[in-house]
Amino acid sequence: MGSKSVANVATFSVVRDILLEGQAVKVAVKGQSMLPFFVSGATVSIRPITPCDFKRYNVVFADAGNHFVIHRIIGLEGDKVTLLGDGNIVGTESMTRDKVYGVVDCSALNLLLARLWVALRPVRRFPLAIFRRITPK
């Protein structure tokens, strides 16, 4: 039996709608933008976001304009949320809170390590180069 790939926008539009209905959803991560915490093919559970989930270091599902992302919150200022993939060095996404639809419940260890990982942003290109070579795309 074969498999099918579906465009990010089509798939994640359905995910957004499910979250807006108040239901949780599981999705397979594709790509390397969340290395080293989530590798391509890993399944994450996303539940509808609540106001108390808007915290630095939480991983959220959001509409970044022309595509959807599952990235980490690195900044909050008023109604503005700034995200960055753990596997990215540059290229943040900013949106208003109403464009953030879900949150990935991460372990306390994940959140603790994420603090360190975010602090390492200026030099994390070196470990990322290794992670990108040894993990699936």
DRENDO-1510 file (C-alpha; in Angstrom, 1 decimal, always signed):
<recs>
REC; n; res; u; v; w
REC; 1; MET; +0.0; +0.0; +0.0 .
REC; 2; GLY; +1.4; +3.4; -1.0 .
REC; 3; SER; +1.4; +6.7; +0.8 .
REC; 4; LYS; +0.3; +10.1; -0.2 .
REC; 5; SER; +1.7; +13.5; +0.5 .
REC; 6; VAL; -0.7; +16.4; +1.0 .
REC; 7; ALA; +0.3; +20.0; +0.8 .
REC; 8; ASN; +0.9; +21.8; +4.1 .
REC; 9; VAL; -1.9; +24.3; +3.6 .
REC; 10; ALA; -4.5; +21.7; +2.8 .
REC; 11; THR; -3.6; +19.4; +5.7 .
REC; 12; PHE; -3.1; +22.1; +8.3 .
REC; 13; SER; -6.3; +24.0; +7.3 .
REC; 14; VAL; -8.1; +20.8; +8.5 .
REC; 15; VAL; -6.0; +20.7; +11.6 .
REC; 16; ARG; -6.9; +24.3; +12.4 .
REC; 17; ASP; -10.6; +23.6; +11.9 .
REC; 18; ILE; -10.4; +20.6; +14.2 .
REC; 19; LEU; -8.7; +22.7; +16.9 .
REC; 20; LEU; -11.2; +25.5; +16.5 .
REC; 21; GLU; -13.9; +22.9; +17.2 .
REC; 22; GLY; -12.2; +22.3; +20.5 .
REC; 23; GLN; -10.7; +18.9; +19.7 .
REC; 24; ALA; -7.1; +17.7; +19.9 .
REC; 25; VAL; -5.4; +16.3; +16.9 .
REC; 26; LYS; -2.2; +14.3; +16.2 .
REC; 27; VAL; +0.0; +15.2; +13.2 .
REC; 28; ALA; +3.3; +13.8; +11.8 .
REC; 29; VAL; +6.1; +16.4; +11.8 .
REC; 30; LYS; +7.7; +16.8; +8.4 .
REC; 31; GLY; +11.0; +18.5; +7.9 .
REC; 32; GLN; +13.9; +19.6; +10.1 .
REC; 33; SER; +12.6; +23.0; +11.4 .
REC; 34; MET; +12.1; +21.6; +15.0 .
REC; 35; LEU; +15.4; +19.7; +15.3 .
REC; 36; PRO; +16.7; +18.4; +17.7 .
REC; 37; PHE; +13.4; +18.1; +19.7 .
REC; 38; PHE; +11.1; +16.8; +16.9 .
REC; 39; VAL; +12.5; +14.8; +14.0 .
REC; 40; SER; +10.7; +14.4; +10.7 .
REC; 41; GLY; +8.2; +11.6; +11.0 .
REC; 42; ALA; +7.6; +12.1; +14.7 .
REC; 43; THR; +3.9; +12.4; +15.8 .
REC; 44; VAL; +2.9; +15.3; +18.0 .
REC; 45; SER; -0.4; +15.8; +19.8 .
REC; 46; ILE; -1.8; +19.3; +19.5 .
REC; 47; ARG; -4.7; +20.6; +21.6 .
REC; 48; PRO; -6.6; +23.8; +21.4 .
REC; 49; ILE; -4.7; +26.7; +22.9 .
REC; 50; THR; -5.9; +28.5; +26.0 .
REC; 51; PRO; -4.8; +32.0; +27.2 .
REC; 52; CYS; -2.5; +30.5; +29.8 .
REC; 53; ASP; -0.6; +28.5; +27.1 .
REC; 54; PHE; +0.9; +31.7; +25.7 .
REC; 55; LYS; +4.3; +31.3; +27.4 .
REC; 56; ARG; +7.8; +31.6; +26.1 .
REC; 57; TYR; +9.2; +28.2; +25.1 .
REC; 58; ASN; +5.9; +26.5; +24.5 .
REC; 59; VAL; +5.5; +24.8; +21.1 .
REC; 60; VAL; +2.4; +26.0; +19.2 .
REC; 61; PHE; +0.6; +25.5; +15.9 .
REC; 62; ALA; +0.0; +28.8; +14.1 .
REC; 63; ASP; -0.9; +30.4; +10.8 .
REC; 64; ALA; +2.3; +32.2; +9.7 .
REC; 65; GLY; +0.6; +33.9; +6.7 .
REC; 66; ASN; +1.1; +31.8; +3.7 .
REC; 67; HIS; +1.8; +28.6; +5.6 .
REC; 68; PHE; +1.2; +26.9; +9.0 .
REC; 69; VAL; +4.0; +26.1; +11.4 .
REC; 70; ILE; +4.6; +24.1; +14.6 .
REC; 71; HIS; +7.3; +26.3; +16.2 .
REC; 72; ARG; +8.4; +27.5; +19.6 .
REC; 73; ILE; +7.3; +30.8; +21.2 .
REC; 74; ILE; +10.4; +33.0; +21.6 .
REC; 75; GLY; +8.7; +36.3; +22.2 .
REC; 76; LEU; +5.4; +37.8; +23.5 .
REC; 77; GLU; +4.6; +41.4; +23.3 .
REC; 78; GLY; +1.0; +42.5; +23.8 .
REC; 79; ASP; -1.1; +40.7; +21.2 .
REC; 80; LYS; +2.0; +39.8; +19.1 .
REC; 81; VAL; +3.6; +36.3; +19.2 .
REC; 82; THR; +7.0; +35.6; +17.8 .
REC; 83; LEU; +8.0; +32.0; +16.9 .
REC; 84; LEU; +11.2; +30.3; +15.8 .
REC; 85; GLY; +11.7; +26.7; +14.8 .
REC; 86; ASP; +14.3; +24.9; +17.0 .
REC; 87; GLY; +16.1; +23.8; +13.9 .
REC; 88; ASN; +16.2; +27.4; +12.5 .
REC; 89; ILE; +18.9; +30.0; +13.3 .
REC; 90; VAL; +17.1; +32.9; +11.6 .
REC; 91; GLY; +13.6; +33.4; +10.1 .
REC; 92; THR; +11.2; +34.1; +12.9 .
REC; 93; GLU; +7.4; +34.3; +12.3 .
REC; 94; SER; +5.3; +36.9; +13.9 .
REC; 95; MET; +1.5; +36.9; +14.2 .
REC; 96; THR; -1.3; +38.0; +16.5 .
REC; 97; ARG; -2.5; +35.6; +19.2 .
REC; 98; ASP; -5.7; +34.8; +17.2 .
REC; 99; LYS; -3.6; +33.1; +14.6 .
REC; 100; VAL; -2.2; +30.6; +17.1 .
REC; 101; TYR; -4.6; +27.7; +17.2 .
REC; 102; GLY; -3.0; +24.9; +19.2 .
REC; 103; VAL; -0.3; +24.0; +21.7 .
REC; 104; VAL; +1.9; +20.8; +21.8 .
REC; 105; ASP; +2.1; +19.6; +25.4 .
REC; 106; CYS; +5.8; +19.1; +26.0 .
REC; 107; SER; +7.5; +17.5; +29.0 .
REC; 108; ALA; +9.1; +19.6; +31.7 .
REC; 109; LEU; +12.4; +18.3; +30.5 .
REC; 110; ASN; +11.7; +19.4; +26.9 .
REC; 111; LEU; +10.8; +22.9; +28.2 .
REC; 112; LEU; +14.0; +23.1; +30.3 .
REC; 113; LEU; +16.2; +22.0; +27.4 .
REC; 114; ALA; +14.4; +24.4; +25.2 .
REC; 115; ARG; +15.5; +27.3; +27.4 .
REC; 116; LEU; +19.1; +26.2; +27.0 .
REC; 117; TRP; +18.6; +25.7; +23.2 .
REC; 118; VAL; +17.1; +29.1; +22.7 .
REC; 119; ALA; +20.0; +30.7; +24.7 .
REC; 120; LEU; +22.4; +28.8; +22.4 .
REC; 121; ARG; +20.9; +30.4; +19.3 .
REC; 122; PRO; +24.1; +32.3; +18.3 .
REC; 123; VAL; +26.1; +29.1; +18.2 .
REC; 124; ARG; +23.6; +26.4; +17.6 .
REC; 125; ARG; +24.4; +26.2; +13.8 .
REC; 126; PHE; +27.2; +23.8; +14.7 .
REC; 127; PRO; +25.2; +21.2; +16.5 .
REC; 128; LEU; +22.4; +21.7; +14.0 .
REC; 129; ALA; +24.7; +20.8; +11.2 .
REC; 130; ILE; +25.3; +17.5; +12.8 .
REC; 131; PHE; +21.6; +16.8; +13.6 .
REC; 132; ARG; +20.6; +17.6; +10.0 .
REC; 133; ARG; +23.1; +15.0; +8.7 .
REC; 134; ILE; +22.0; +12.2; +11.0 .
REC; 135; THR; +18.2; +12.6; +11.0 .
REC; 136; PRO; +15.6; +12.1; +8.2 .
REC; 137; LYS; +14.4; +15.0; +6.2 .
</recs>
